[in-house]
Structures are given as C-alpha cells and as structure tokens.
Amino acid sequence: MSIHRLGKLVKERREDRGIREVAQEIGISAATLSRVERGKLPDLFTFRKICTWLKVDPAEILGVSTEDHSLRQNSTFAAVHFKADAELSQEAAGDIALLILAAQREAMRK
C-alpha cells in the first residue's frame, strides 16, 4: 500500500455517504477530508484519525515494516511528516523514515 492511496481508500470507504457526515465521524473538517480524497497528504494528527477510521495500521499505508510493533508505531508518524513535505522527494522521505527506524532499533538494543 502507499501513502498516495490514502485518498482512494477514504473515498472507497465513504461510498455514497456525504463528505460532511464522514468528516464529522472521523473528527476532521469536510474541507480536509476533501483534500485528502483529492490526493493531498494530511498532517500527522489527521493521518492518525483517518487510519483509525479506516481501521488500518499507519505503517501499512506508509510501506514501513519492522518486526517490533512498538517501534513501528512510534516511527510511523515521523515517516508521515517527511512524506508530506512538498520540498522532499518521496524517495528521500522513505530513506529518512528507514533511517529513523534503524536508529530506533539500535537505541532499543542498549
């Protein structure tokens, strides 16, 4: 799965329900939900709410995989931050996220 599929997943799950109704259910504005459906990347707080509503692991959407669930949870949101930066290429954002994961794994070993 990819962060760029987030909007499509939201739209599919929303089905024929109104955008305002679903946005209220998620706990975000209708304008924000509309932007996400059009492919814009949300901020971390919104991303977490959307993933909760979708009932998906944020790491799955980001393509981040680690064996340790607690590491994955803690690092997923850093990866979203970097991938949402318009100045940063998606490849660079992915590399930074992997670097953070590696650093966290090393820190946990000590």
N, CA, C and O atoms as a printed pandas DataFrame, in Angstrom:
     atom_number atom_name residue_name chain_id  residue_number  x_coord  y_coord  z_coord
0              1         N          MET        A               1    0.844   -1.175    0.000
1              2        CA          MET        A               1    0.000    0.000    0.000
2              3         C          MET        A               1    0.892    1.242    0.000
3              4         O          MET        A               1    2.073    1.161    0.340
4              5         N          SER        A               2    0.340    2.361   -0.372
5              6        CA          SER        A               2    1.119    3.584   -0.486
6              7         C          SER        A               2    0.373    4.750    0.136
7              8         O          SER        A               2   -0.858    4.767    0.167
8              9         N          ILE        A               3    1.123    5.726    0.630
9             10        CA          ILE        A               3    0.523    6.938    1.192
10            11         C          ILE        A               3   -0.338    7.632    0.143
11            12         O          ILE        A               3   -1.305    8.312    0.483
12            13         N          HIS        A               4    0.009    7.463   -1.118
13            14        CA          HIS        A               4   -0.754    8.107   -2.187
14            15         C          HIS        A               4   -2.091    7.414   -2.437
15            16         O          HIS        A               4   -2.952    7.955   -3.130
16            17         N          ARG        A               5   -2.265    6.227   -1.877
17            18        CA          ARG        A               5   -3.543    5.516   -1.984
18            19         C          ARG        A               5   -4.517    5.912   -0.884
19            20         O          ARG        A               5   -5.679    5.506   -0.911
20            21         N          LEU        A               6   -4.062    6.691    0.070
21            22        CA          LEU        A               6   -4.892    7.057    1.214
22            23         C          LEU        A               6   -6.210    7.687    0.769
23            24         O          LEU        A               6   -7.275    7.283    1.236
24            25         N          GLY        A               7   -6.150    8.657   -0.112
25            26        CA          GLY        A               7   -7.362    9.324   -0.586
26            27         C          GLY        A               7   -8.332    8.370   -1.241
27            28         O          GLY        A               7   -9.542    8.458   -1.034
28            29         N          LYS        A               8   -7.803    7.468   -2.024
29            30        CA          LYS        A               8   -8.654    6.489   -2.703
30            31         C          LYS        A               8   -9.318    5.555   -1.689
31            32         O          LYS        A               8  -10.496    5.223   -1.821
32            33         N          LEU        A               9   -8.557    5.137   -0.682
33            34        CA          LEU        A               9   -9.123    4.278    0.359
34            35         C          LEU        A               9  -10.249    4.974    1.109
35            36         O          LEU        A               9  -11.287    4.375    1.394
36            37         N          VAL        A              10  -10.029    6.245    1.423
37            38        CA          VAL        A              10  -11.050    7.021    2.132
38            39         C          VAL        A              10  -12.307    7.128    1.272
39            40         O          VAL        A              10  -13.421    6.918    1.752
40            41         N          LYS        A              11  -12.116    7.452    0.015
41            42        CA          LYS        A              11  -13.256    7.610   -0.901
42            43         C          LYS        A              11  -14.029    6.296   -1.044
43            44         O          LYS        A              11  -15.260    6.293   -1.052
44            45         N          GLU        A              12  -13.308    5.194   -1.155
45            46        CA          GLU        A              12  -13.951    3.880   -1.269
46            47         C          GLU        A              12  -14.758    3.557   -0.017
47            48         O          GLU        A              12  -15.890    3.079   -0.105
48            49         N          ARG        A              13  -14.176    3.818    1.134
49            50        CA          ARG        A              13  -14.862    3.506    2.395
50            51         C          ARG        A              13  -16.052    4.431    2.619
51            52         O          ARG        A              13  -17.064    4.014    3.181
52            53         N          ARG        A              14  -15.937    5.674    2.187
53            54        CA          ARG        A              14  -17.025    6.638    2.359
54            55         C          ARG        A              14  -18.231    6.246    1.512
55            56         O          ARG        A              14  -19.371    6.532    1.878
56            57         N          GLU        A              15  -17.979    5.595    0.385
57            58        CA          GLU        A              15  -19.005    5.169   -0.560
58            59         C          GLU        A              15  -19.881    6.341   -0.970
59            60         O          GLU        A              15  -19.368    7.347   -1.461
60            61         N          ASP        A              16  -21.199    6.234   -0.779
61            62        CA          ASP        A              16  -22.102    7.302   -1.216
62            63         C          ASP        A              16  -22.523    8.226   -0.072
63            64         O          ASP        A              16  -23.416    9.058   -0.237
64            65         N          ARG        A              17  -21.883    8.076    1.078
65            66        CA          ARG        A              17  -22.179    8.952    2.214
66            67         C          ARG        A              17  -21.600   10.334    1.955
67            68         O          ARG        A              17  -20.596   10.472    1.255
68            69         N          GLY        A              18  -22.216   11.333    2.506
69            70        CA          GLY        A              18  -21.771   12.712    2.319
70            71         C          GLY        A              18  -20.428   12.972    2.984
71            72         O          GLY        A              18  -20.097   12.378    4.010
72            73         N          ILE        A              19  -19.674   13.862    2.384
73            74        CA          ILE        A              19  -18.338   14.173    2.891
74            75         C          ILE        A              19  -18.405   14.818    4.277
75            76         O          ILE        A              19  -17.545   14.561    5.119
76            77         N          ARG        A              20  -19.416   15.650    4.516
77            78        CA          ARG        A              20  -19.550   16.285    5.833
78            79         C          ARG        A              20  -19.851   15.256    6.921
79            80         O          ARG        A              20  -19.295   15.315    8.018
80            81         N          GLU        A              21  -20.728   14.323    6.605
81            82        CA          GLU        A              21  -21.094   13.277    7.566
82            83         C          GLU        A              21  -19.873   12.442    7.954
83            84         O          GLU        A              21  -19.643   12.183    9.135
84            85         N          VAL        A              22  -19.103   12.028    6.971
85            86        CA          VAL        A              22  -17.933   11.192    7.229
86            87         C          VAL        A              22  -16.843   11.988    7.935
87            88         O          VAL        A              22  -16.191   11.475    8.844
88            89         N          ALA        A              23  -16.642   13.228    7.527
89            90        CA          ALA        A              23  -15.638   14.075    8.177
90            91         C          ALA        A              23  -15.958   14.230    9.663
91            92         O          ALA        A              23  -15.065   14.162   10.508
92            93         N          GLN        A              24  -17.215   14.437    9.970
93            94        CA          GLN        A              24  -17.624   14.571   11.369
94            95         C          GLN        A              24  -17.368   13.263   12.123
95            96         O          GLN        A              24  -16.913   13.279   13.267
96            97         N          GLU        A              25  -17.658   12.155   11.488
97            98        CA          GLU        A              25  -17.415   10.838   12.092
98            99         C          GLU        A              25  -15.925   10.635   12.392
99           100         O          GLU        A              25  -15.567   10.097   13.440
100          101         N          ILE        A              26  -15.070   11.062   11.479
101          102        CA          ILE        A              26  -13.622   10.921   11.652
102          103         C          ILE        A              26  -13.109   11.923   12.690
103          104         O          ILE        A              26  -12.177   11.639   13.443
104          105         N          GLY        A              27  -13.745   13.106   12.711
105          106        CA          GLY        A              27  -13.295   14.156   13.622
106          107         C          GLY        A              27  -12.401   15.178   12.956
107          108         O          GLY        A              27  -11.538   15.781   13.594
108          109         N          ILE        A              28  -12.622   15.368   11.638
109          110        CA          ILE        A              28  -11.859   16.354   10.879
110          111         C          ILE        A              28  -12.839   17.214   10.091
111          112         O          ILE        A              28  -14.031   16.911   10.037
112          113         N          SER        A              29  -12.343   18.276    9.486
113          114        CA          SER        A              29  -13.231   19.129    8.701
114          115         C          SER        A              29  -13.533   18.485    7.345
115          116         O          SER        A              29  -12.771   17.664    6.834
116          117         N          ALA        A              30  -14.670   18.891    6.786
117          118        CA          ALA        A              30  -15.045   18.392    5.459
118          119         C          ALA        A              30  -14.032   18.847    4.412
119          120         O          ALA        A              30  -13.729   18.107    3.476
120          121         N          ALA        A              31  -13.512   20.057    4.568
121          122        CA          ALA        A              31  -12.513   20.557    3.618
122          123         C          ALA        A              31  -11.249   19.697    3.656
123          124         O          ALA        A              31  -10.669   19.388    2.615
124          125         N          THR        A              32  -10.832   19.318    4.855
125          126        CA          THR        A              32   -9.643   18.463    4.991
126          127         C          THR        A              32   -9.898   17.109    4.354
127          128         O          THR        A              32   -9.049   16.596    3.625
128          129         N          LEU        A              33  -11.053   16.528    4.618
129          130        CA          LEU        A              33  -11.382   15.229    4.036
130          131         C          LEU        A              33  -11.401   15.315    2.517
131          132         O          LEU        A              33  -10.915   14.414    1.833
132          133         N          SER        A              34  -11.952   16.379    1.998
133          134        CA          SER        A              34  -11.988   16.578    0.552
134          135         C          SER        A              34  -10.575   16.646   -0.025
135          136         O          SER        A              34  -10.295   16.045   -1.062
136          137         N          ARG        A              35   -9.688   17.380    0.646
137          138        CA          ARG        A              35   -8.295   17.481    0.181
138          139         C          ARG        A              35   -7.614   16.113    0.194
139          140         O          ARG        A              35   -6.891   15.768   -0.741
140          141         N          VAL        A              36   -7.843   15.340    1.246
141          142        CA          VAL        A              36   -7.238   14.002    1.339
142          143         C          VAL        A              36   -7.744   13.128    0.201
143          144         O          VAL        A              36   -6.964   12.413   -0.428
144          145         N          GLU        A              37   -9.024   13.181   -0.063
145          146        CA          GLU        A              37   -9.589   12.386   -1.163
146          147         C          GLU        A              37   -9.022   12.789   -2.516
147          148         O          GLU        A              37   -8.958   11.973   -3.437
148          149         N          ARG        A              38   -8.612   14.043   -2.636
149          150        CA          ARG        A              38   -8.017   14.521   -3.894
150          151         C          ARG        A              38   -6.520   14.240   -3.972
151          152         O          ARG        A              38   -5.861   14.613   -4.942
152          153         N          GLY        A              39   -5.986   13.580   -2.947
153          154        CA          GLY        A              39   -4.588   13.178   -3.002
154          155         C          GLY        A              39   -3.627   14.001   -2.176
155          156         O          GLY        A              39   -2.423   13.742   -2.197
156          157         N          LYS        A              40   -4.121   14.983   -1.450
157          158        CA          LYS        A              40   -3.238   15.775   -0.587
158          159         C          LYS        A              40   -2.905   14.971    0.664
159          160         O          LYS        A              40   -3.738   14.223    1.175
160          161         N          LEU        A              41   -1.698   15.131    1.140
161          162        CA          LEU        A              41   -1.275   14.396    2.325
162          163         C          LEU        A              41   -1.667   15.171    3.578
163          164         O          LEU        A              41   -1.408   16.371    3.670
164          165         N          PRO        A              42   -2.286   14.500    4.537
165          166        CA          PRO        A              42   -2.724   15.181    5.751
166          167         C          PRO        A              42   -1.579   15.362    6.744
167          168         O          PRO        A              42   -0.510   14.768    6.604
168          169         N          ASP        A              43   -1.833   16.200    7.751
169          170        CA          ASP        A              43   -0.864   16.316    8.833
170          171         C          ASP        A              43   -0.916   15.039    9.684
171          172         O          ASP        A              43   -1.785   14.190    9.485
172          173         N          LEU        A              44    0.006   14.915   10.617
173          174        CA          LEU        A              44    0.118   13.694   11.417
174          175         C          LEU        A              44   -1.134   13.383   12.211
175          176         O          LEU        A              44   -1.588   12.239   12.241
176          177         N          PHE        A              45   -1.694   14.398   12.854
177          178        CA          PHE        A              45   -2.879   14.204   13.678
178          179         C          PHE        A              45   -4.045   13.701   12.838
179          180         O          PHE        A              45   -4.750   12.775   13.238
180          181         N          THR        A              46   -4.249   14.310   11.676
181          182        CA          THR        A              46   -5.318   13.909   10.761
182          183         C          THR        A              46   -5.059   12.520   10.205
183          184         O          THR        A              46   -5.976   11.706   10.102
184          185         N          PHE        A              47   -3.814   12.250    9.849
185          186        CA          PHE        A              47   -3.451   10.926    9.331
186          187         C          PHE        A              47   -3.814    9.842   10.346
187          188         O          PHE        A              47   -4.374    8.808    9.982
188          189         N          ARG        A              48   -3.499   10.074   11.595
189          190        CA          ARG        A              48   -3.816    9.096   12.641
190          191         C          ARG        A              48   -5.332    8.879   12.741
191          192         O          ARG        A              48   -5.789    7.741   12.847
192          193         N          LYS        A              49   -6.102    9.956   12.708
193          194        CA          LYS        A              49   -7.559    9.840   12.789
194          195         C          LYS        A              49   -8.119    9.059   11.598
195          196         O          LYS        A              49   -9.004    8.218   11.754
196          197         N          ILE        A              50   -7.591    9.348   10.413
197          198        CA          ILE        A              50   -8.072    8.668    9.210
198          199         C          ILE        A              50   -7.729    7.182    9.266
199          200         O          ILE        A              50   -8.563    6.339    8.935
200          201         N          CYS        A              51   -6.523    6.866    9.677
201          202        CA          CYS        A              51   -6.134    5.454    9.787
202          203         C          CYS        A              51   -7.002    4.713   10.797
203          204         O          CYS        A              51   -7.386    3.565   10.575
204          205         N          THR        A              52   -7.306    5.375   11.897
205          206        CA          THR        A              52   -8.192    4.772   12.898
206          207         C          THR        A              52   -9.561    4.513   12.289
207          208         O          THR        A              52  -10.131    3.438   12.474
208          209         N          TRP        A              53  -10.089    5.483   11.570
209          210        CA          TRP        A              53  -11.394    5.340   10.929
210          211         C          TRP        A              53  -11.370    4.226    9.873
211          212         O          TRP        A              53  -12.320    3.453    9.747
212          213         N          LEU        A              54  -10.276    4.161    9.126
213          214        CA          LEU        A              54  -10.147    3.121    8.096
214          215         C          LEU        A              54   -9.878    1.742    8.692
215          216         O          LEU        A              54  -10.050    0.718    8.031
216          217         N          LYS        A              55   -9.447    1.738    9.969
217          218        CA          LYS        A              55   -9.055    0.501   10.658
218          219         C          LYS        A              55   -7.863   -0.158    9.963
219          220         O          LYS        A              55   -7.843   -1.365    9.721
220          221         N          VAL        A              56   -6.863    0.686    9.650
221          222        CA          VAL        A              56   -5.635    0.189    9.045
222          223         C          VAL        A              56   -4.446    0.667    9.866
223          224         O          VAL        A              56   -4.491    1.725   10.493
224          225         N          ASP        A              57   -3.405   -0.112    9.852
225          226        CA          ASP        A              57   -2.161    0.245   10.517
226          227         C          ASP        A              57   -1.483    1.329    9.678
227          228         O          ASP        A              57   -1.259    1.126    8.485
228          229         N          PRO        A              58   -1.153    2.474   10.277
229          230        CA          PRO        A              58   -0.483    3.537    9.513
230          231         C          PRO        A              58    0.789    3.049    8.814
231          232         O          PRO        A              58    1.111    3.511    7.720
232          233         N          ALA        A              59    1.502    2.129    9.434
233          234        CA          ALA        A              59    2.727    1.597    8.828
234          235         C          ALA        A              59    2.434    0.906    7.506
235          236         O          ALA        A              59    3.246    0.954    6.582
236          237         N          GLU        A              60    1.284    0.268    7.415
237          238        CA          GLU        A              60    0.903   -0.416    6.179
238          239         C          GLU        A              60    0.727    0.594    5.047
239          240         O          GLU        A              60    1.168    0.355    3.923
240          241         N          ILE        A              61    0.093    1.706    5.343
241          242        CA          ILE        A              61   -0.121    2.740    4.324
242          243         C          ILE        A              61    1.208    3.367    3.902
243          244         O          ILE        A              61    1.417    3.684    2.732
244          245         N          LEU        A              62    2.092    3.537    4.871
245          246        CA          LEU        A              62    3.388    4.158    4.590
246          247         C          LEU        A              62    4.391    3.208    3.962
247          248         O          LEU        A              62    5.422    3.637    3.444
248          249         N          GLY        A              63    4.093    1.926    4.008
249          250        CA          GLY        A              63    5.049    0.952    3.489
250          251         C          GLY        A              63    6.214    0.756    4.421
251          252         O          GLY        A              63    7.299    0.364    3.991
252          253         N          VAL        A              64    6.003    1.028    5.707
253          254        CA          VAL        A              64    7.044    0.854    6.716
254          255         C          VAL        A              64    6.821   -0.489    7.373
255          256         O          VAL        A              64    5.722   -0.790    7.838
256          257         N          SER        A              65    7.870   -1.299    7.410
257          258        CA          SER        A              65    7.711   -2.585    8.073
258          259         C          SER        A              65    8.869   -2.830    9.016
259          260         O          SER        A              65   10.038   -2.715    8.649
260          261         N          THR        A              66    8.515   -3.166   10.223
261          262        CA          THR        A              66    9.509   -3.604   11.197
262          263         C          THR        A              66    8.914   -4.779   11.931
263          264         O          THR        A              66    7.701   -4.985   11.924
264          265         N          GLU        A              67    9.758   -5.532   12.552
265          266        CA          GLU        A              67    9.282   -6.682   13.300
266          267         C          GLU        A              67    8.687   -6.253   14.630
267          268         O          GLU        A              67    7.763   -6.893   15.131
268          269         N          ASP        A              68    9.200   -5.189   15.200
269          270        CA          ASP        A              68    8.795   -4.729   16.515
270          271         C          ASP        A              68    7.635   -3.748   16.398
271          272         O          ASP        A              68    7.794   -2.650   15.864
272          273         N          HIS        A              69    6.464   -4.148   16.899
273          274        CA          HIS        A              69    5.260   -3.329   16.778
274          275         C          HIS        A              69    5.425   -1.963   17.443
275          276         O          HIS        A              69    4.978   -0.957   16.891
276          277         N          SER        A              70    6.055   -1.908   18.612
277          278        CA          SER        A              70    6.198   -0.617   19.297
278          279         C          SER        A              70    7.094    0.325   18.507
279          280         O          SER        A              70    6.828    1.526   18.458
280          281         N          LEU        A              71    8.138   -0.186   17.895
281          282        CA          LEU        A              71    8.985    0.657   17.043
282          283         C          LEU        A              71    8.192    1.174   15.853
283          284         O          LEU        A              71    8.284    2.347   15.492
284          285         N          ARG        A              72    7.422    0.295   15.257
285          286        CA          ARG        A              72    6.653    0.672   14.083
286          287         C          ARG        A              72    5.667    1.770   14.442
287          288         O          ARG        A              72    5.534    2.746   13.704
288          289         N          GLN        A              73    4.973    1.623   15.567
289          290        CA          GLN        A              73    4.007    2.629   15.993
290          291         C          GLN        A              73    4.674    3.974   16.220
291          292         O          GLN        A              73    4.166    5.000   15.766
292          293         N          ASN        A              74    5.797    3.987   16.910
293          294        CA          ASN        A              74    6.465    5.234   17.250
294          295         C          ASN        A              74    7.098    5.914   16.048
295          296         O          ASN        A              74    7.196    7.141   16.026
296          297         N          SER        A              75    7.524    5.167   15.061
297          298        CA          SER        A              75    8.218    5.758   13.928
298          299         C          SER        A              75    7.313    6.082   12.754
299          300         O          SER        A              75    7.689    6.864   11.880
300          301         N          THR        A              76    6.138    5.499   12.723
301          302        CA          THR        A              76    5.228    5.707   11.608
302          303         C          THR        A              76    4.903    7.169   11.409
303          304         O          THR        A              76    4.866    7.651   10.277
304          305         N          PHE        A              77    4.667    7.878   12.493
305          306        CA          PHE        A              77    4.235    9.257   12.356
306          307         C          PHE        A              77    5.370   10.174   11.916
307          308         O          PHE        A              77    5.124   11.202   11.284
308          309         N          ALA        A              78    6.596    9.817   12.238
309          310        CA          ALA        A              78    7.734   10.577   11.711
310          311         C          ALA        A              78    7.801   10.397   10.194
311          312         O          ALA        A              78    8.092   11.344    9.463
312          313         N          ALA        A              79    7.535    9.196    9.735
313          314        CA          ALA        A              79    7.560    8.937    8.303
314          315         C          ALA        A              79    6.492    9.739    7.575
315          316         O          ALA        A              79    6.741   10.242    6.480
316          317         N          VAL        A              80    5.305    9.867    8.165
317          318        CA          VAL        A              80    4.245   10.666    7.548
318          319         C          VAL        A              80    4.693   12.102    7.407
319          320         O          VAL        A              80    4.483   12.726    6.367
320          321         N          HIS        A              81    5.308   12.628    8.449
321          322        CA          HIS        A              81    5.768   14.014    8.427
322          323         C          HIS        A              81    6.702   14.254    7.245
323          324         O          HIS        A              81    6.534   15.225    6.508
324          325         N          PHE        A              82    7.679   13.379    7.062
325          326        CA          PHE        A              82    8.623   13.560    5.977
326          327         C          PHE        A              82    7.982   13.364    4.613
327          328         O          PHE        A              82    8.315   14.081    3.670
328          329         N          LYS        A              83    7.073   12.410    4.489
329          330        CA          LYS        A              83    6.447   12.169    3.202
330          331         C          LYS        A              83    5.478   13.273    2.816
331          332         O          LYS        A              83    5.175   13.440    1.635
332          333         N          ALA        A              84    4.984   14.032    3.793
333          334        CA          ALA        A              84    4.054   15.120    3.498
334          335         C          ALA        A              84    4.771   16.409    3.107
335          336         O          ALA        A              84    4.127   17.369    2.683
336          337         N          ASP        A              85    6.085   16.440    3.243
337          338        CA          ASP        A              85    6.861   17.640    2.930
338          339         C          ASP        A              85    6.986   17.780    1.414
339          340         O          ASP        A              85    7.595   16.940    0.752
340          341         N          ALA        A              86    6.402   18.855    0.873
341          342        CA          ALA        A              86    6.403   19.064   -0.574
342          343         C          ALA        A              86    7.801   19.293   -1.128
343          344         O          ALA        A              86    8.040   19.052   -2.311
344          345         N          GLU        A              87    8.728   19.752   -0.297
345          346        CA          GLU        A              87   10.091   20.031   -0.732
346          347         C          GLU        A              87   10.940   18.762   -0.831
347          348         O          GLU        A              87   12.021   18.781   -1.420
348          349         N          LEU        A              88   10.462   17.685   -0.266
349          350        CA          LEU        A              88   11.226   16.449   -0.161
350          351         C          LEU        A              88   10.662   15.413   -1.134
351          352         O          LEU        A              88    9.449   15.218   -1.202
352          353         N          SER        A              89   11.532   14.757   -1.877
353          354        CA          SER        A              89   11.054   13.719   -2.789
354          355         C          SER        A              89   10.542   12.528   -1.974
355          356         O          SER        A              89   10.951   12.325   -0.830
356          357         N          GLN        A              90    9.657   11.757   -2.568
357          358        CA          GLN        A              90    9.118   10.588   -1.877
358          359         C          GLN        A              90   10.230    9.580   -1.550
359          360         O          GLN        A              90   10.199    8.925   -0.509
360          361         N          GLU        A              91   11.189    9.469   -2.437
361          362        CA          GLU        A              91   12.307    8.566   -2.200
362          363         C          GLU        A              91   13.125    9.019   -0.991
363          364         O          GLU        A              91   13.481    8.208   -0.136
364          365         N          ALA        A              92   13.418   10.308   -0.926
365          366        CA          ALA        A              92   14.179   10.845    0.210
366          367         C          ALA        A              92   13.396   10.675    1.502
367          368         O          ALA        A              92   13.972   10.332    2.534
368          369         N          ALA        A              93   12.081   10.913    1.455
369          370        CA          ALA        A              93   11.243   10.759    2.644
370          371         C          ALA        A              93   11.273    9.314    3.138
371          372         O          ALA        A              93   11.369    9.063    4.340
372          373         N          GLY        A              94   11.190    8.380    2.214
373          374        CA          GLY        A              94   11.267    6.965    2.587
374          375         C          GLY        A              94   12.609    6.606    3.193
375          376         O          GLY        A              94   12.680    5.849    4.161
376          377         N          ASP        A              95   13.675    7.152    2.620
377          378        CA          ASP        A              95   15.015    6.896    3.154
378          379         C          ASP        A              95   15.164    7.443    4.569
379          380         O          ASP        A              95   15.748    6.789    5.433
380          381         N          ILE        A              96   14.637    8.639    4.805
381          382        CA          ILE        A              96   14.714    9.232    6.146
382          383         C          ILE        A              96   13.919    8.387    7.136
383          384         O          ILE        A              96   14.374    8.143    8.254
384          385         N          ALA        A              97   12.742    7.944    6.731
385          386        CA          ALA        A              97   11.927    7.104    7.612
386          387         C          ALA        A              97   12.676    5.812    7.971
387          388         O          ALA        A              97   12.656    5.381    9.124
388          389         N          LEU        A              98   13.325    5.207    6.997
389          390        CA          LEU        A              98   14.094    3.985    7.266
390          391         C          LEU        A              98   15.275    4.264    8.193
391          392         O          LEU        A              98   15.609    3.439    9.044
392          393         N          LEU        A              99   15.901    5.419    8.029
393          394        CA          LEU        A              99   16.997    5.811    8.905
394          395         C          LEU        A              99   16.508    5.952   10.351
395          396         O          LEU        A              99   17.175    5.515   11.289
396          397         N          ILE        A             100   15.346    6.564   10.513
397          398        CA          ILE        A             100   14.764    6.707   11.851
398          399         C          ILE        A             100   14.492    5.332   12.457
399          400         O          ILE        A             100   14.779    5.103   13.632
400          401         N          LEU        A             101   13.948    4.432   11.672
401          402        CA          LEU        A             101   13.677    3.075   12.169
402          403         C          LEU        A             101   14.966    2.383   12.607
403          404         O          LEU        A             101   15.012    1.754   13.664
404          405         N          ALA        A             102   15.998    2.503   11.798
405          406        CA          ALA        A             102   17.273    1.872   12.141
406          407         C          ALA        A             102   17.845    2.464   13.424
407          408         O          ALA        A             102   18.358    1.733   14.271
408          409         N          ALA        A             103   17.762    3.770   13.570
409          410        CA          ALA        A             103   18.263    4.429   14.784
410          411         C          ALA        A             103   17.475    3.976   16.004
411          412         O          ALA        A             103   18.054    3.733   17.063
412          413         N          GLN        A             104   16.159    3.860   15.864
413          414        CA          GLN        A             104   15.338    3.406   16.979
414          415         C          GLN        A             104   15.677    1.962   17.370
415          416         O          GLN        A             104   15.743    1.635   18.555
416          417         N          ARG        A             105   15.886    1.121   16.386
417          418        CA          ARG        A             105   16.250   -0.279   16.675
418          419         C          ARG        A             105   17.557   -0.346   17.439
419          420         O          ARG        A             105   17.686   -1.111   18.395
420          421         N          GLU        A             106   18.528    0.455   17.022
421          422        CA          GLU        A             106   19.827    0.474   17.716
422          423         C          GLU        A             106   19.681    0.991   19.142
423          424         O          GLU        A             106   20.286    0.449   20.067
424          425         N          ALA        A             107   18.883    2.032   19.318
425          426        CA          ALA        A             107   18.675    2.597   20.652
426          427         C          ALA        A             107   17.993    1.590   21.574
427          428         O          ALA        A             107   18.275    1.560   22.772
428          429         N          MET        A             108   17.104    0.770   21.033
429          430        CA          MET        A             108   16.388   -0.225   21.836
430          431         C          MET        A             108   17.310   -1.368   22.270
431          432         O          MET        A             108   17.024   -2.034   23.265
432          433         N          ARG        A             109   18.388   -1.605   21.561
433          434        CA          ARG        A             109   19.309   -2.699   21.891
434          435         C          ARG        A             109   20.123   -2.410   23.131
435          436         O          ARG        A             109   20.602   -3.335   23.787
436          437         N          LYS        A             110   20.287   -1.145   23.464
437          438        CA          LYS        A             110   21.149   -0.752   24.584
438          439         C          LYS        A             110   20.448   -0.851   25.905
439          440         O          LYS        A             110   21.041   -0.555   26.942
